[in-house]
Amino acid sequence: MSDAPSPTPASPLDSLLGVPDGDTAKAWLRARTIQDIECVVPDLAGVARGKMMPTEKFFSGPVMTMPASIFAQTISGEYPENDERFQHNPTDGDLYFHADYSTLTSVPWETDPTAQLIHDAYTRAGDPVETAPRNVLKRILKLYDDRGWEPVIAPELEFYLVKPNTDPDYPLEPPTGRSGRPEVGRQSYSISALNEFDDLIDDIYDLSEKQGLEIDTMIHEEGAAQMEINLRHGAPLALADQVFLFKRTIRESALRHDMYATFMSKPMSGQPGSAMHIHQSIKDRETGANIFSGADGAETPEFLSFIAGHQAYLPYVTCIMAPFVNSYRRFARNSTSPVNVYWGYDNRTVGLRVPYSDPQGRRLENRIPGSDANPYLAIAASLACGYLGMVKGLTPDAPRTGYSSDVIKSLPRGLPEAVGLFEASEDIIEVFGETFVATYRAIKYEEFETFMSVISPWEREYLLLNV
């Protein structure tokens, strides 16, 4: 992994267009002869839901509505059954969606001039919908704001390029690059391996630039045709929006070149998993100083408590960092993926790494989240862990100085266990809210039941004639 740039003291990232209101948006759209607007809402899985409408209708029509069920849907399109804690609205009434004009940007892969605009969800009474991922992140950011703190983050996003695969019974394979040969070995940081996909990478940069999305660096990761994009540091909500839009952009770029881009946590056996590492620091709102460093440049108690909060609470939010059954295949002993909540200085074999930096750039890298995680929820969960550590004054254990990838500690190893921990923590329920926790747990249990109804090739291979 490459180090993210120092997350302080720069101002929050204005990565998108920063259009402040509807009138300015109209002028921007008119100047670009935009005909249609994609009104986009990220659901709990990070899938883009919403409506496409003509520009004129968007500004002349009523507030956009969609059924409440979009925030109670599993990844396979099903809905959990009601239980003592989760009660879905039986009439599936409408929610109201208001545009966040700061997210207005183009959709450069469309043939007709098209824009996209992320929306926030509200009830009929005007209250934020507690299960909408953007609102979940805003809820956690409000906790920081109430204490005069401003989180700054920098995500690193890994993904694989694979050959088109239309039959899920067949394993995924690396695509063919410029040389006409697919990758077969590990090519970490290889420029030649990156050059195999120059045309695709050019498209990714071009489409990103047209949307105002800022890439800091791009590298070839360890896996065959596995890439990593590092984003510039900034405000958490803006960066979550960027990751959300980047995923769409990278998928569209890959399709142009007869490939798939996948953010599955573990898409291929024998290859490393894909992560979404999150670098985090906290600024004092009044001074702009990094509260993780004192006036003498030394670590502060807040920094150590921030680390301790991750150690204490990451097991309880693992189902957000690793949201699907496939996610837990990434947590393999003696792999490049973390299998514990130890911490250390510049140690990539622990779940929590403190990169070397100057005092103003002091930060914590959370290496637990997978690339399949919803960016809004993963960032919210990581910041929630750090917040709880600081307000409770927790103390971390000693930093690990040696190889630690062979030590599995604290993290749950499967989705049901992870969800059980999530719903058992009173502190987590308090910061996320009972409604969100009940809804998320119901969806994840339903997804697990759906998975258990499918017989895998492994079972047919080893059980059919042997048991």
N, C-alpha and C positions, 0 to 999 in steps of 0.2 A: 504494500500500500504506500502511496505517496503521502507525505504530510500535508494536511490542509494549511492554508496560509493562516497567520496569526489572526484570531477572530476579533481582536480589539487593536486600536481604538476607533476603527472606521465606523461611520454612521450606518444605520440600517440600509440594507441593499435595496435599491430601487431598480429591481431587475426587469419589471414589466413597464408598461407605458406610464403608469402613475396618473391616469386620467382621473380628475377629482370628482366630476359630476356628470349628469346626463347631458347638459348643454355642450360641454367640452367634448363628450363622447360623440354626440351628433356631428359636430364639426369634423372630428377625426375620421369618422366613418364616411362622411360626405366627401372629404378630400381624397379618399381612397376608393371611392365608388363601391363601397361594400354593399352587397345585395342581400346577404343572409347573415344571421348571427346564430352561432351555437350557444345556447344557454345551458351551461354545464354545472353539474352538481356532483362532487365526489361522494360515493356511498361508503359503507363501512369496509368494503374490500378494496377501496381505491378505484373502483370502476367509474368511468364517466357516465353519469345518467343525465337526462335533460331533454330539451326540445330544440329543434331547428325552426327558426321563423324568419320571414322577411324583415329587413331592417325597419321599414316603415311601420309594420304591425307591432314590432317590439316596442316602439315608442308611443304608439297610439292606443295599444290595447291595455287591458287590465293587468294587474300583477300576475306573474306566472304562477300556476299551481300544478302540483303533482301529488299523487296519493302518498299517504304516510308510509305505506309498505315499502317504499324504496330504501328505507333505513331499517328494514327488518327482513332483508332478503339474503339468502345464502349465496355462495359463489356459484352454485349450480341452479340458481333461480327459484329455489323453494323457500318455504317459510316455516319457522319453528312452531310447534304446537304451544298453546297457552299452558302455563303451569302456575304454581302458587306465587311466582315472582314476576314472570313475564306475561303480560296481558296485552295482546295486540288489539288495536281498535277494530271491532267486528265490522264496522261500516266502511273502514279504510277511507276515512275522510281526507280532504285536501290539506296539504301544507302550502304555505305561501313562501315564494322565493324572491329575494331582492338582490339585484346585481351589485357586486363590488366592482365599481368602475376602475379601481386601481389594477384590476387583472385583465382589462381589455387588451387584446392583442389579435394578430392575424392568424389565419389557419393556412399556412403557405402551401400545403400539399393539395388543397382543393383547387379544382379547375376554374370555378367562378370565384370572384372576390368574396371572401368569407372571413368573419371575425369570430372569436370565441370569448366568452365572458363567464367567469365563475360566479355562482350565486350562493347566498346564505339562506338557510331554512328557518322559517318562523311559524308559530302557531297562528290561528285566526286572531287570537288576542294580542299578537305582536311579541310574544316571548320567543327567545331563541330555542330551537328544537334541540333537546339535550343529547340526542343520538346522532346528530349531524357531525361528521368528523371535524370540520372547520370550527364549529362551535365548541367541541370538546377541547381543541387546542386553545381557543380563546379563553375558555374557563381556567385552564392551567396558567396561561399568561396573566390572567387577572390576579391570581395569587401572588405572582412575582411583582406585578405593578403595585399592589397594595402595600408592599414592603419597600418600594422605591428601587426595585431591581429590574434590569433589562437583559434578558438572555440573548446571547449571540451564538449562532450555530453555523456549522459548515458540513453538509452531508457529502459522503462519498458513495456512489451508486455503481454496483457491479451488475453485469448482465452477460448473457451468452448469445452469440449468433449461431443459428442452427439451420440445417437444410429444412425446406418445407416438409411438414409431416402432417398428412391428412388422416392417418390411421393411428389412433392412440395405442393400439396393441404393439406397435413397433417402437423400439427405442429411438431417441433423438440422436442425430449425428452432426458433427461439425460440417460447415459449408465449405465449398471450394473457393479458394481465393484467386488472386491474379495468376499464380503459378500453375493453376489447374489441379492442384493437389490439396486435399484437406489436411489440417493439422492433426498430428498424432501424439506429439509429446508436449511437455510443459514448456511454455515460452514466456515466462514472467519477465516483464519490462522489455521484451524484444521489439526493437524498432522494425526489423524485417517482418516479423509476424504482424505488426500493426499495419505496415505498408501493404500487406496482402489485401487489405480492405480499404485502400485509399479512397476509391470512388464513393463508397458508402460513408466513410468518415467525413469526406467533403460535404456530402449531403446533410449529415447530422449538424455540422457547423453552420451550413448555409440556412437550413430550416430553423435552427436555434436563433441565429442572428436576426432573422426576419420576425421572430417573436419577442425579441429583446431578452432572450435567455442567455445567461453568461456562463460559459464553461471556463473553468480555471485551467485544468489539465485533463488529458485523456491518455490512458496507458493500456497496454496489453497485460492482462492479469495472468495468473498461473495456469488456468484451464485452457483447453483447446478452444480457440475463438472466444475466449472470455475477455471482456473489456471492463474498464472502470472509468467513470467520469467523476471528476471532483468539481464541486460547485463553489463559487466564492461565498465567503461568510457574510452573514447578515441577520435580519430579523427572522424569527422562527416561522411566522405565518407566510411571509414572502418566500422563504426557502421551501416550505412544504408545497406551496403553489408551484414553485419551479420543478420540484421532483415530480409532482403530479403531471405537469405539462411535458416534462422531458420524457417520461415513459411513453406518452402518446407519440411524441416526435421521433423517438428512436425506433419504435415499432413501424411507424409509417416509412421511415428512411429505409429500414431493412426490407420491407415489402417491395420497394422500388427496385431492389437488387435481387429479387427472387430468394429472399431469406426470411426467416423469422428472427425476431429479437425476443428473448424470453427473460423475465424477471423471476421465474421460479427459483426458489431457494436452492434446490438440488435437482437440476434437470437431467443430469446424466450420471450413471454409476461410474465410479472410478475417477471422477473429476471433482475438483473443489466446489464447494457451494458458493453462492453469491450473497454478498452482504450489503447492507446500507449503514456504514459506520457514521456516527454522529459526533462531531467535535462540538464541545460546549464550553462557553465561558459566560460570566455574568458581569454586567456593568452596573455601577451605581448611577442611578438616573440623573442625579444632580451634578456629580463631578465628571462622569464619563469614565471613571477609573475602573479597572478590572478588580473586583472585590476578592479575587483569588490571590492577589498579591498585596502585601503591605507596603508602607512607604519605603522600607528598606529592601524591597524586592523579594522578601521571603514569603513562603506559603502562609496563608492565613488559616485560622480555624474554620472559616467558612468553606475553604477549598477542601480541607480534609473531611468535613462533614458532608459536603456534596458528594465526595467519593463514597463515604460510608453509607449515604442514602441509597446509592446505586447498589452497593453490596447487600444492603438489607432488603430492598424492595424489588430489585430486578426479577427474582424468582416469581413474585406475585403478578408481574406484568409481562411475563414471557409470552403469554398467549397473544399479546399485542405485537411483540417483537417477532414472534414466530407464529403467524396466525393460521397456518394450515397444517394438515397432516404431513405433507411433504417437507415442511419447514424443519422438522426435527431430524431429518436425515442429514442435515448440514452439521449438526452437533456431533461430530465423530472424534473420538480420542486420537491423538497424534495427527491431527489435520491442521490446516491453517485457520479453521474456524474455532472460536473460543468455546470452551466446554466448562467454564467456571466463572465466578465473579471475583476472582483475585484481581489485584491491581499492581502496577509497576511502572517504573520510569523507562520509557522507550522500549517496552517489552511487548512484542506482538503475540506472545503465547498466553496472555491473560485476557480476560474479558474487558478490562478497564485499563486503558493505556494513557499515561501522561507523556505526551511528546515533549522533547526538549525544546525550549523556547526562551525568549527574554521574559522578564516578569510581566510585562503588559500583555503578552500573548499566552500566558499560562492558561491551560485548558485541559479538559478531560475528554478522551475519545471513548465513546461507548461502542464496542465492537460486537455486541450481541445481536442487534436487529438484522434481519434478513432483507434482501432486496424485494421480497414479496410483501413486505409490510406496508400498510397504508401510511404514507409519510406524515400525515397530520396526527394520526394516533401514535405512531412510534416516537415522534418528537415530543408529543404531549406526555407520553408515558415516561420517557427518559428524563424530561425536565421535572416531572412529578416526583420521581425518585430522588433527584438532587434536592428539590425543595423540601421534601420531608426530612431528609438528612440534615439540612441546615436549620430548619425550625425546631427540630428535636435535639440538636447538638450532638449528633452521633459521631462516633470515632471509628475510623477504619482499622483493620489489622495492619500488620507490617507489609510493606511493598515486597512483591516477589522479584527476586533478582535473577533467577535461573529459568530454565525451560520448564513450562507448566502445562503444556498441551496434553500431557498424559494424565492430568488430574481432573476428573469430573467432580464438580462440587456445586451443590445448591440448585443448579438449573434443572427444571423438570425435563424429562426425556420424551414426553408425548403430549398430545393436545388435551386429552381428558384430565390428566394430572395438572397441566398448566391452568386450565380453566377452573379446576377445583381450588387452586391456590388464589386465583384472581378474585373469586367470589367469597373467599374466606377472610380477606384482610379488611378490617374495619377502616384502617387509614386510607387504603386505596378506594374503598367505596365512598368515603367522605370527600376525597378530592375529585373523583370522577362523577359522583352522583349515582344514586341507586338506580335510576331509570336506565342510564347508559350501561352500567354493569349488568343489570338483569337482561337487557336486550342483547348485549354482546355475548354473554354466556349462553343464552338460548340459541343464538345463531351458530355458535361454534359447536355446541353439542349436536345440533341438527346436522351440521356438515360432517361431523364424525360418524353419525349414524348412517348417513348416505355413503360415506367411504366404506364402512363395514359391510355394506350390501353388495360390494363389488369384489369378485374373486380375482386375485392378482396372478400374473404369470409365475411368480415364485411359488405360489401355492400349488399350481398345476404341475410345475416342474418337479418339486421335491415331495409332495404329499400324494399325488395321484396314485402311484403304484407302490409307494414305500410304507404306507401306514395301514 
